[in-house]
Every structure is written in C-alpha cells, then in structure tokens.
Amino acid sequence: MASPYIILNREQWSSLRDSTPLTISDEELASLQGVNESISMTEVSEIYLPLSRLLNLHVGATQELYQASHTFLGTQDAKVPFILGIAGSVAVGKSTTARILQTLLSRWPNHPKVDLVTTDGFLYPNRVLEERGIMKRKGFPESYDLPRFIQFLSDVKSGVPEVSAPVYSHLFYDIVPDQWQTVRQPDILIVEGLNVLQPPRSRNSELIVSDFFDFSIYVDAKEEDIVQWYVERFKLLRQTAFSNPLSYFRRYASLTDEEAVEVATGIWEEINGINLKKNILPTRLRARLILEKGANHSVQRVKLRRL
C-alpha cells in the first residue's frame, strides 16, 4: 500500500549523515539524557546527526524563503524563528530528543541561537484543574491553556523581541508563580510536548499549535516498551526527585519495588495510557518525521513525509 512517508531503516538513515561533524562531547551527552535513558554516542552519530543535517537544510531553505518574501514586499521585518515541534508519549524520550537536537543545531553556523520550550508551562495551575474537576486529566488536551499557548507562538512567529512563557516545576507538580522563561528571537525554537500536534478541538477553531511549526517530529515506540520505561523511571525517581521533602510525590519515596510497580502501572492504565491512545497516538501521522524506537530506546526506523 502506498505511504505518504519514505521509510528508512537505521543503516539507510545513518548514511545520510554525510560529512556532518560530531559536535557533542560524552560529558554533554550524559547531561542531556533522561532519568532511565542511556543514549550512546553511536546513537547520536547514526540518528541525531543525520536529523540535525536535515533540519539545518530546512532552516536554511526557510531563511531564504523569508528573505525572498521580504525582497518582494520591500520590507525589513524582524527575524522570524524556525519552529520545530516534537511530540510523543510520556516516557518515550521526547525531552531527551529535544535537548540533543537543541545542542546539535546550535553548533551550525547559520542558526547558533536555539531555544527550547516545553508545553508543561502552558498547563493550567493545579487550582484551576481542581476547580474544573480534571486534575487526573493533567496532560490531556483540555488541561492546557491553549489560547495563551497560541498567543505565545503567534508572538514568537511575529518577531516580537521578547516573549515570555510560564515556568512549570516537576518538583512541585505545578506552575511556578511569577517565574517566566523569556524567548528573545532565537534562530530556532524547539517546542516539545505531548499534544503539540493536536487537530482543532472544534470546527470553529481558527488556529492550532502546529500551524506555527516549520517542521514536526513524533517520537514513537510500542506501548509495552513505553510502559516498561515509565515503570523503570518511576522506580528510579523514588531515590531522586521523590525523596525531596518538597516533592509533590514525596509519598511515593518509601514504596517497595513491588508497590512502585503496582502504583506506576495503575497510573499508566488510568491516565497516561488513555491519553496516549485517545489523544497522542492519533496525531502521529501529522508529523513530518517519525522516529521509531526499539525496546532499548534506540531508533530502528525513520519515516520522512514525502514532499
């Protein structure tokens, strides 16, 4: 059956690195990885370097297109950032993907300033979620302040000199009052989150988040693998983030291995698994590129949408 994607195995994709230099150190890579992820330098060389090369070509082409448009209109508008969206399930490794790409893309000479914003900052505060009775649906589309998010992206794409995004704390599991992340006209803005490829919520919706993207990536894996990664991460967090006396999840720090597996599996089945199947996975085919991971977190296949 015909596919809108060109499907490349790992060897085919790796060959597209061409002569792209490796511009990341072992120490940097270690600092970019998630709690239970182990991304090798081989993975960077074979998967992320070809991807950074592809994105660099897209950024260059987009910059030329903007310049052509300004020449035609006779204008000198403010610099417009290239916006890259990264979507995928909880625990699939999209945050690590975003951080690695941010580092690699910032080493290219034609776009050295690369910012990263996560959609967590656009979640409604816990008090609002509680008032609306959707605290257990945190991460579902309705838990985000979409109008605020759309305005943020619109301002960034319009070349506004400074645009601020709210800050979210995973320690407190809530928006941090009076703290902001300021974006100042980067060359590239990476936007990472669960639902960044969501279609309109209603027929009357005028704009959606992905309307502002110049390129989009979906990080994919089998659900059974993602569940395993989620449970492993939950167990590890007992000795790290959960053990902090200020942590919202402090109550989980003393769980035994058996109890932790039971609690984490229950959370997945009641919340994250439902969100994946109902809201996140259906957006996969909206992405320009899909990274398909195997059980060991390494990418096995890449799907690139045909132009």
C-alpha positions in Angstrom: 0.0 0.0 0.0 1.3 3.5 -0.9 2.6 5.5 2.1 2.9 9.3 2.5 6.3 8.5 4.1 9.7 7.4 2.9 10.7 4.6 5.3 14.4 4.3 6.1 16.0 1.6 8.2 18.8 2.5 10.6 21.6 1.8 8.1 19.9 3.8 5.3 19.2 6.7 7.6 22.7 6.7 9.1 24.3 7.0 5.6 22.5 10.4 5.3 24.8 11.9 7.9 27.2 12.7 5.0 30.1 14.6 6.5 28.2 16.2 9.3 30.8 16.6 12.2 30.2 15.3 15.7 29.9 18.4 17.8 28.9 17.0 21.2 31.1 15.5 23.9 30.5 12.5 26.1 30.0 14.8 29.1 27.4 16.9 27.3 25.5 13.8 26.1 25.4 12.4 29.7 23.9 15.7 31.0 21.2 15.7 28.3 19.7 12.3 29.0 16.6 11.4 30.9 16.5 9.5 34.2 16.4 6.0 32.8 17.8 6.6 29.3 21.2 5.6 28.0 21.8 7.2 24.6 25.1 6.2 23.2 27.4 8.3 21.1 26.8 5.8 18.3 23.1 6.7 18.5 24.0 10.4 18.2 26.2 9.7 15.2 23.8 7.4 13.4 20.4 9.0 14.2 20.7 12.5 15.5 23.5 13.9 13.3 21.6 13.0 10.1 18.5 14.5 11.6 20.4 17.7 12.5 21.7 17.9 8.9 18.1 17.5 7.5 16.8 20.2 9.9 19.7 22.5 9.0 18.8 22.2 5.3 15.2 23.0 6.2 16.2 26.0 8.3 18.4 27.3 5.5 15.7 27.0 2.9 13.2 28.7 5.2 15.5 31.6 5.8 16.0 32.0 2.1 12.2 31.9 1.6 11.7 34.6 4.2 14.3 36.8 2.6 12.7 36.3 -0.8 9.4 37.3 0.7 10.9 40.5 2.3 12.6 41.4 -1.0 9.3 41.0 -2.9 7.4 43.1 -0.3 10.2 45.6 0.1 10.1 45.2 3.9 12.7 44.6 6.6 10.7 42.6 9.2 12.1 41.3 12.4 13.8 37.9 12.4 11.3 35.1 12.3 12.4 31.9 14.2 12.2 28.5 12.7 9.8 26.5 14.9 10.3 22.8 15.4 7.6 20.8 17.2 8.4 17.5 19.0 5.5 15.2 20.1 5.2 11.8 21.7 4.0 9.9 24.8 5.0 10.3 28.4 8.3 8.4 29.0 9.1 7.9 25.3 12.2 10.1 25.4 11.0 13.2 23.5 12.6 15.5 26.1 16.0 13.9 25.6 15.5 14.1 21.8 14.7 17.8 22.1 17.7 18.5 24.3 20.1 16.6 22.0 18.7 18.4 18.9 19.0 21.8 20.7 22.7 21.2 21.3 23.5 19.8 17.9 21.5 22.5 16.0 23.2 25.3 18.0 26.5 24.2 16.6 25.6 25.0 13.0 26.9 28.4 11.9 23.7 29.8 10.3 21.5 29.3 13.4 23.5 29.4 16.6 20.7 30.5 18.9 18.4 27.6 19.7 15.8 27.8 22.5 13.7 25.0 23.9 10.2 25.5 25.4 8.1 22.6 26.8 4.3 22.7 26.9 4.3 22.0 30.6 4.4 25.7 31.2 1.1 26.1 29.5 -0.8 23.7 31.7 -3.4 25.3 33.8 -2.3 25.7 37.5 -3.4 22.9 39.8 -6.1 25.1 41.4 -7.8 25.6 38.1 -7.6 21.9 37.3 -9.1 21.1 40.6 -11.9 23.6 40.2 -12.7 22.1 36.8 -12.5 18.5 38.2 -9.8 17.5 35.7 -6.7 17.1 38.0 -6.4 13.5 36.9 -6.5 14.5 33.3 -3.3 16.6 33.5 -1.6 16.3 30.2 -4.8 15.8 28.3 -5.6 18.5 25.7 -8.2 20.2 28.0 -5.7 20.7 30.7 -3.7 23.3 28.7 -4.3 27.0 28.4 -4.5 26.8 24.6 -5.3 30.5 24.0 -2.3 31.5 26.0 -0.1 29.0 24.2 -1.3 30.1 20.7 -0.7 33.7 21.6 2.9 32.8 22.7 3.6 31.1 19.4 2.0 33.9 17.4 4.2 36.5 19.2 7.3 34.4 18.6 6.5 33.9 14.9 5.6 37.6 14.5 9.2 38.5 15.6 8.3 40.1 18.9 11.6 40.9 20.6 10.8 39.3 23.9 8.1 36.7 24.6 7.6 35.0 28.0 6.3 31.5 28.8 5.2 30.4 32.3 7.5 28.0 34.2 6.4 24.6 35.4 8.0 22.7 38.3 8.1 18.9 38.2 9.1 19.0 41.8 6.0 20.9 42.9 3.9 19.5 40.0 2.5 22.9 39.3 3.1 26.2 37.6 5.6 28.4 39.5 4.1 31.8 40.3 5.9 34.8 39.0 8.6 32.9 37.1 9.0 33.1 33.4 11.1 31.8 30.6 11.9 34.6 28.2 12.4 33.9 24.5 14.4 36.5 22.6 14.2 36.0 18.8 16.1 32.7 18.6 17.1 31.3 15.2 15.3 28.1 16.1 12.6 27.5 18.8 12.0 23.8 19.7 8.6 23.2 21.2 8.3 19.9 23.0 5.1 18.3 24.5 2.5 15.6 24.5 -0.2 17.3 22.4 1.6 19.7 20.1 0.2 18.0 17.0 -3.4 18.1 18.2 -6.0 18.9 15.5 -8.7 21.6 16.2 -10.9 20.9 19.2 -13.9 22.2 17.3 -15.0 23.2 13.8 -14.8 26.9 15.0 -11.1 26.7 16.0 -9.2 29.2 13.9 -5.6 28.3 14.8 -3.9 25.2 16.2 -0.4 24.9 17.7 1.1 23.0 14.7 0.1 25.9 12.4 3.2 27.6 13.7 5.6 24.7 13.0 8.1 24.7 10.2 8.9 21.1 10.9 7.5 18.4 13.3 8.8 15.2 14.8 6.9 12.4 16.5 8.9 10.1 18.8 7.3 6.7 18.6 7.6 3.2 20.3 5.4 0.2 21.1 3.2 0.9 24.1 4.5 -2.1 26.0 8.0 -0.7 25.8 6.9 2.8 26.9 5.1 1.3 29.9 8.2 -0.5 30.9 10.3 2.7 30.6 7.7 4.6 32.6 7.7 2.0 35.4 11.5 1.9 35.5 11.6 5.7 35.6 9.1 5.8 38.5 11.2 3.3 40.5 14.3 5.4 40.0 12.6 8.6 41.0 12.0 7.2 44.5 15.7 7.7 45.2 15.9 11.1 43.4 13.1 13.6 42.9 10.5 11.8 45.0 12.9 11.8 48.0 13.0 15.6 48.2 10.9 16.7 51.2 9.3 19.4 49.0 8.3 17.0 46.2 4.6 16.7 45.4 5.2 12.9 45.1 7.0 12.5 48.4 4.5 9.9 49.5 5.9 7.5 46.8 9.5 7.7 48.0 9.1 4.8 50.5 7.3 2.4 48.3 8.9 -1.1 47.8 9.8 -2.3 44.3 6.6 -4.3 44.2 4.4 -1.4 45.4 6.1 1.0 43.0 5.4 -1.3 40.0 1.8 -1.5 41.1 1.3 2.2 41.6 3.1 3.2 38.3 1.2 0.6 36.3 -2.1 1.9 37.8 -1.2 5.5 36.9 -0.4 4.4 33.4 -3.6 2.5 32.9 -5.8 5.2 34.4 -4.2 8.3 32.9 -1.1 8.1 30.6 -2.2 5.1 28.6 -5.6 6.5 28.0 -4.1 9.9 26.9 -1.7 8.1 24.6 -4.4 6.0 22.8 -7.1 8.7 22.7 -5.1 11.9 22.1 -1.4 11.5 21.4 -1.1 8.4 19.1 -3.8 9.6 16.7 -1.6 12.7 15.9 1.4 10.6 14.8 0.7 10.8 11.1 0.5 14.6 11.3 4.3 14.7 11.9 6.8 15.4 9.1 9.1 12.8 10.6 8.6 9.8 12.8 11.4 8.3 14.9 10.5 4.6 15.7 12.3 3.3 18.8 13.0 -0.3 19.8 12.9 -1.7 23.3 16.4 -0.5 24.1 15.5 3.2 23.4 17.5 3.2 20.1 15.8 4.3 16.9 15.2 1.4 14.5 13.4 3.2 11.6 12.8 6.7 10.4 9.8 7.8 8.5 10.1 11.0 6.5 7.0 12.5 4.9 7.2 12.9 1.2 7.1 16.5 -0.1 
